[in-house]
Structures are given as structure tokens and as C-alpha cells.
Amino acid sequence: VALVVEPAESSAPGMSRFEFQQFVEAEVVPRWKEGFTILEGQGLWFSDQRKITEREPSRVLIRFHDGSAAASADIEAIRDAYIKAFTQDAVLRTDRTTCADF
């Protein structure tokens, strides 16, 4: 699964890297003990209202899971917690079947 979160200071005034890390430690680590990856990026989209391309820092949380109902419930709990903690409209979730081996 990949969760795309927009931790931009513009949408969450005063939000710091420290606050994001606190969120990860409190909400993500306990649910994804087996491991995950956080990538930093930049989201871009066209604003019909402002007629410009908006840019906002983003983070992508990546985790491989077994597709179970329990794994999905954990993912949804993280999404819900992020929306509430940082006053967001949504958190993008993508799921894709894949084969991985370490």
C-alpha cells in the first residue's frame, strides 16, 4: 500500500517535521511494526479556482501487506488519524498486488 500525505505548512499552519515524526511514532509504528518506508516528494495539481498549478510538499508511506482485513483496518486507522491530526480533507491510498521477497 502507498499512503500519500500532504504535510504542507500552508494547509496545517505551524506543522513541523517534528510533529510529523511524532505522528509516525504514535500512529504508524505501532501498526506497521514489520517495517515501512517514508519518501519525501512534492505534489502538484491544477487549481481550477486559482487557475495555477499548486505545489505542496508531500510524503509517501509505503508498506507491503498481506491484503487481510486487519491490515486494511490498520491502514484506514492511520488515514483517519492523519486527517484528524492535521486537518486534511483526505489521504490518498493506493493498493496493488505485487510479489516481493527479501
Backbone as CSV, one residue per row, in Angstrom:
resi,resn,N_x,N_y,N_z,CA_x,CA_y,CA_z,C_x,C_y,C_z
1,VAL,0.849,-1.173,0.000,0.000,0.000,0.000,0.895,1.236,0.000
2,ALA,0.400,2.287,-0.595,1.066,3.585,-0.516,0.044,4.589,-0.008
3,LEU,0.417,5.349,0.999,-0.405,6.440,1.503,0.311,7.735,1.180
4,VAL,-0.363,8.652,0.522,0.232,9.940,0.173,-0.379,10.984,1.093
5,VAL,0.473,11.613,1.881,0.018,12.639,2.825,0.644,13.967,2.458
6,GLU,-0.103,15.021,2.688,0.335,16.375,2.358,0.589,17.138,3.649
7,PRO,1.799,17.100,4.159,2.084,17.778,5.423,2.531,19.223,5.247
8,ALA,1.959,19.910,4.292,2.406,21.272,3.987,2.056,22.231,5.109
9,GLU,2.967,23.116,5.378,2.736,24.131,6.385,1.561,25.021,5.999
10,SER,1.322,25.190,4.696,0.221,26.038,4.241,-1.140,25.448,4.606
11,SER,-1.242,24.123,4.627,-2.523,23.513,4.950,-2.628,23.151,6.423
12,ALA,-1.519,23.100,7.106,-1.505,22.819,8.538,-0.532,23.799,9.192
13,PRO,-0.980,25.037,9.418,-0.073,26.074,9.909,0.707,25.638,11.141
14,GLY,2.000,25.863,11.085,2.854,25.555,12.216,3.289,24.108,12.310
15,MET,2.827,23.262,11.407,3.216,21.862,11.460,4.700,21.729,11.136
16,SER,5.393,20.980,11.945,6.832,20.825,11.758,7.171,19.377,11.426
17,ARG,8.404,19.173,11.007,8.890,17.799,10.784,8.785,16.999,12.073
18,PHE,9.051,17.664,13.185,8.968,17.006,14.490,7.545,16.504,14.753
19,GLU,6.549,17.331,14.453,5.159,16.920,14.657,4.795,15.748,13.755
20,PHE,5.289,15.770,12.516,5.034,14.651,11.626,5.682,13.385,12.180
21,GLN,6.907,13.509,12.657,7.601,12.349,13.218,6.877,11.831,14.455
22,GLN,6.346,12.732,15.266,5.561,12.305,16.425,4.331,11.508,15.977
23,PHE,3.684,11.976,14.916,2.538,11.267,14.375,2.950,9.863,13.929
24,VAL,4.045,9.770,13.199,4.521,8.475,12.717,4.785,7.542,13.901
25,GLU,5.460,8.050,14.921,5.778,7.212,16.088,4.518,6.752,16.823
26,ALA,3.523,7.628,16.922,2.307,7.303,17.668,1.309,6.468,16.883
27,GLU,1.177,6.734,15.578,0.107,6.117,14.798,0.567,5.045,13.808
28,VAL,1.745,5.208,13.234,2.190,4.294,12.178,3.031,3.154,12.740
29,VAL,4.059,3.484,13.501,4.973,2.454,14.016,4.241,1.336,14.762
30,PRO,3.293,1.644,15.655,2.613,0.544,16.355,1.798,-0.369,15.430
31,ARG,1.338,0.166,14.311,0.513,-0.621,13.393,1.346,-1.340,12.331
32,TRP,2.490,-0.779,11.982,3.331,-1.349,10.926,4.692,-1.764,11.491
33,LYS,4.664,-2.565,12.537,5.899,-2.976,13.235,6.878,-3.704,12.322
34,GLU,6.349,-4.375,11.285,7.209,-5.146,10.385,8.077,-4.260,9.508
35,GLY,7.719,-2.975,9.417,8.530,-2.038,8.651,7.756,-1.310,7.573
36,PHE,8.288,-0.183,7.166,7.704,0.657,6.130,8.756,1.669,5.692
37,THR,8.446,2.390,4.630,9.353,3.398,4.088,8.600,4.718,3.952
38,ILE,9.294,5.824,4.220,8.725,7.151,4.003,9.573,7.848,2.941
39,LEU,8.914,8.283,1.871,9.579,9.046,0.814,9.066,10.479,0.854
40,GLU,9.954,11.443,0.624,9.542,12.837,0.543,9.447,13.245,-0.915
41,GLY,8.449,14.032,-1.225,8.255,14.471,-2.591,7.537,15.804,-2.637
42,GLN,7.010,16.103,-3.813,6.241,17.320,-3.995,5.017,16.994,-4.840
43,GLY,3.847,17.319,-4.302,2.607,17.111,-5.037,2.296,18.340,-5.877
44,LEU,1.807,18.114,-7.084,1.408,19.202,-7.977,0.028,18.897,-8.528
45,TRP,-0.800,19.911,-8.634,-2.114,19.775,-9.239,-2.587,21.133,-9.709
46,PHE,-3.501,21.116,-10.677,-4.020,22.368,-11.216,-5.237,22.792,-10.415
47,SER,-5.214,24.025,-9.920,-6.334,24.584,-9.172,-7.258,25.319,-10.138
48,ASP,-8.463,24.766,-10.329,-9.444,25.437,-11.181,-9.831,26.795,-10.597
49,GLN,-9.875,26.859,-9.281,-10.271,28.104,-8.619,-9.242,29.215,-8.823
50,ARG,-7.959,28.883,-8.651,-6.897,29.894,-8.752,-6.263,29.963,-10.133
51,LYS,-6.558,28.967,-10.983,-6.023,28.905,-12.356,-4.496,28.846,-12.384
52,ILE,-3.934,28.114,-11.421,-2.483,27.921,-11.372,-2.192,26.472,-10.959
53,THR,-0.959,26.067,-11.191,-0.511,24.769,-10.693,-0.050,24.952,-9.254
54,GLU,-0.723,24.268,-8.369,-0.379,24.312,-6.939,0.741,23.315,-6.667
55,ARG,1.590,23.644,-5.732,2.676,22.754,-5.310,2.632,22.644,-3.792
56,GLU,2.838,21.418,-3.322,2.802,21.212,-1.888,3.716,20.044,-1.530
57,PRO,4.530,20.212,-0.495,5.349,19.079,-0.057,4.451,17.898,0.297
58,SER,4.927,16.701,0.032,4.156,15.512,0.376,5.095,14.420,0.860
59,ARG,4.503,13.445,1.515,5.250,12.264,1.938,4.443,11.047,1.529
60,VAL,5.160,10.008,1.139,4.526,8.761,0.746,4.992,7.683,1.715
61,LEU,4.041,7.061,2.384,4.341,5.949,3.287,4.057,4.670,2.518
62,ILE,5.059,3.817,2.422,4.941,2.580,1.638,5.091,1.376,2.560
63,ARG,4.169,0.437,2.403,4.243,-0.792,3.188,3.660,-1.942,2.381
64,PHE,4.333,-3.065,2.398,3.801,-4.286,1.814,2.995,-4.994,2.896
65,HIS,1.808,-5.511,2.527,0.973,-6.208,3.497,0.286,-7.391,2.831
66,ASP,-0.360,-8.195,3.651,-0.946,-9.450,3.158,-2.355,-9.320,2.579
67,GLY,-2.906,-8.129,2.565,-4.233,-7.933,2.000,-5.374,-8.330,2.922
68,SER,-5.056,-8.638,4.159,-6.088,-9.066,5.099,-6.957,-7.895,5.550
69,ALA,-8.094,-8.236,6.134,-8.989,-7.206,6.686,-8.298,-6.454,7.819
70,ALA,-7.497,-7.143,8.601,-6.779,-6.488,9.707,-5.770,-5.470,9.180
71,ALA,-5.050,-5.832,8.127,-4.079,-4.899,7.539,-4.799,-3.681,6.971
72,SER,-5.926,-3.907,6.309,-6.697,-2.805,5.750,-7.234,-1.897,6.852
73,ALA,-7.675,-2.483,7.951,-8.179,-1.693,9.083,-7.075,-0.817,9.667
74,ASP,-5.863,-1.345,9.751,-4.725,-0.547,10.234,-4.438,0.626,9.302
75,ILE,-4.496,0.373,8.012,-4.252,1.431,7.028,-5.312,2.524,7.170
76,GLU,-6.562,2.117,7.281,-7.643,3.090,7.425,-7.527,3.866,8.732
77,ALA,-7.074,3.217,9.791,-6.882,3.906,11.072,-5.808,4.988,10.951
78,ILE,-4.734,4.689,10.221,-3.667,5.677,10.003,-4.207,6.843,9.181
79,ARG,-4.933,6.551,8.123,-5.527,7.613,7.293,-6.434,8.514,8.127
80,ASP,-7.329,7.913,8.885,-8.259,8.686,9.706,-7.522,9.544,10.729
81,ALA,-6.521,8.967,11.372,-5.752,9.707,12.381,-5.023,10.885,11.752
82,TYR,-4.475,10.708,10.546,-3.762,11.795,9.875,-4.720,12.928,9.512
83,ILE,-5.870,12.566,8.977,-6.875,13.571,8.600,-7.268,14.405,9.814
84,LYS,-7.483,13.750,10.942,-7.871,14.460,12.165,-6.720,15.280,12.737
85,ALA,-5.528,14.687,12.788,-4.385,15.360,13.412,-3.958,16.617,12.674
86,PHE,-4.049,16.587,11.329,-3.521,17.689,10.534,-4.592,18.401,9.704
87,THR,-5.849,18.208,10.065,-6.974,18.902,9.434,-6.898,18.821,7.912
88,GLN,-6.826,17.600,7.412,-6.748,17.366,5.971,-8.104,16.910,5.446
89,ASP,-8.325,17.106,4.156,-9.553,16.636,3.526,-9.496,15.141,3.230
90,ALA,-8.295,14.656,2.903,-8.159,13.261,2.500,-6.701,12.829,2.570
91,VAL,-6.507,11.521,2.549,-5.189,10.897,2.410,-5.335,9.871,1.294
92,LEU,-4.536,10.020,0.249,-4.612,9.107,-0.885,-4.081,7.735,-0.494
93,ARG,-4.839,6.705,-0.854,-4.421,5.317,-0.630,-4.403,4.613,-1.968
94,THR,-3.310,3.918,-2.253,-3.270,3.060,-3.431,-2.861,1.661,-2.978
95,ASP,-3.509,0.670,-3.530,-3.193,-0.724,-3.247,-2.893,-1.419,-4.565
96,ARG,-1.925,-2.291,-4.529,-1.574,-3.027,-5.744,-1.014,-4.386,-5.352
97,THR,-1.489,-5.402,-6.017,-0.966,-6.749,-5.769,0.427,-6.831,-6.358
98,THR,1.358,-7.346,-5.578,2.748,-7.457,-6.039,3.403,-8.670,-5.407
99,CYS,4.516,-9.042,-5.934,5.314,-10.122,-5.368,6.611,-9.508,-4.877
100,ALA,6.940,-9.724,-3.620,8.167,-9.167,-3.043,8.873,-10.237,-2.239
101,ASP,10.177,-10.185,-2.212,10.974,-11.156,-1.467,12.240,-10.487,-0.977
102,PHE,12.613,-10.748,0.241,13.869,-10.225,0.810,14.808,-11.358,1.087
